[in-house]
Amino acid sequence: MWFVLNKFNRAILCPPLLFQTYPQFSTFESTRQFINSFNKAVVFIWKNDGTKSWKINKEELKHIEFKKKIGKQLKGTEAGQSRELCRLMKSYRSTFKKEGHKVFSLIPGHCDLCGFKCPNRSNPPCKRNGMPSLEAIGIDVYKLLDNLKVPYEYPVENILTNVTMLLIK
C-alpha cells in the first residue's frame, strides 16, 4: 500500500481525513459492510504504454509521431491519466444514478475532480462528492489484479496499469 503511506494525512480523501467525508470507511468492518451492501462491483482495468495522452485529438496531431515512454517517464503520464479517470468515473456514476441505481466510485490515486488545488484541503469534509481510491479504503489492488489474473508490472517499466471500481446497487 505505497499510496496510502505516501499520501497519509496529505490529501482530503486519504486516511485519516477520508473518514471525515466518508465515515463508512472508518474501520475495516464498516468498510466491508458498506461494500457488501452493493449487488455488483464493476472493475475497470486501464493500461497505458505512454505513447498517447488520455486527452488526444488524433486529427490535430496526426503529423506527430508519438514515442513510447519507458520506466520513470511513465510517471508523467500517470497524473494526466488519473485526472481523466476521475472525470470518467464521475460520468459513469452520473449515468447509473440517472438510471435509478445507487452507485459509489473508487479511483486510482488521489481524487482530482477539483484539479490541483482542493478547495477544502484544510477544511474537511469534501463538499464536492470526491472519490476515494481503492487503496485508501484498504483494497489491495495488486492482490485484486492477481485474483483476476490481470498481468501488471511493478515497478512500472513499460505499461502503467490503473484500476477503478464502480459499486452498484
Long-range contacts (C-beta under 8 A, 24 or more apart in sequence): 1-135, 1-140, 3-109, 3-133, 3-135, 3-136, 4-135, 4-136, 7-110, 7-136, 11-110, 11-111, 11-118, 11-121, 12-111, 12-118, 12-120, 12-121, 12-124, 12-125, 12-126, 12-130, 13-110, 13-111, 13-126, 13-130, 13-131, 13-132, 13-133, 13-136, 14-110, 14-132, 14-133, 14-136, 15-136, 17-124, 18-132, 18-136, 18-137, 20-124, 20-125, 21-124, 21-125, 21-126, 21-130, 21-132, 22-132, 25-132, 25-136, 25-137, 25-138, 28-138, 31-137, 31-138, 34-104, 35-167, 37-169, 38-102, 38-104, 38-167, 38-168, 38-169, 39-168, 39-169, 40-167, 40-168, 40-169, 41-165, 41-166, 41-167, 41-168, 42-165, 42-166, 42-168, 43-144, 43-148, 43-163, 43-164, 43-165, 44-163, 44-164, 44-165, 44-166, 45-145, 45-148, 45-150, 45-161, 45-162, 45-163, 46-81, 46-85, 46-108, 46-161, 46-162, 46-163, 46-164, 47-159, 47-160, 47-161, 47-162, 48-74, 48-77, 48-81, 48-159, 48-160, 48-162, 49-158, 49-159, 49-160, 50-74, 50-77, 50-160, 53-77, 53-80, 54-80, 54-81, 54-83, 54-84, 54-85, 55-80, 55-84, 68-158, 70-157, 70-158, 71-155, 71-156, 71-157, 71-158, 74-156, 74-160, 77-160, 78-109, 78-160, 78-162, 81-160, 81-162, 82-107, 82-108, 82-109, 82-110, 82-112, 82-162, 83-112, 83-115, 85-162, 85-164, 86-111, 86-112, 86-113, 86-131, 87-113, 88-164, 89-131, 89-164, 89-166, 90-129, 90-131, 92-166, 93-131, 93-166, 96-166, 96-168, 101-168, 101-169, 102-168, 102-169, 103-166, 103-167, 103-168, 103-169, 104-166, 104-167, 105-131, 105-164, 105-165, 105-166, 105-167, 106-131, 106-132, 106-133, 106-134, 106-137, 106-139, 106-164, 106-165, 106-166, 106-167, 107-131, 107-132, 107-133, 107-134, 107-164, 108-133, 108-134, 108-141, 108-162, 108-163, 108-164, 109-133, 109-162, 134-163, 134-164, 134-165, 139-165
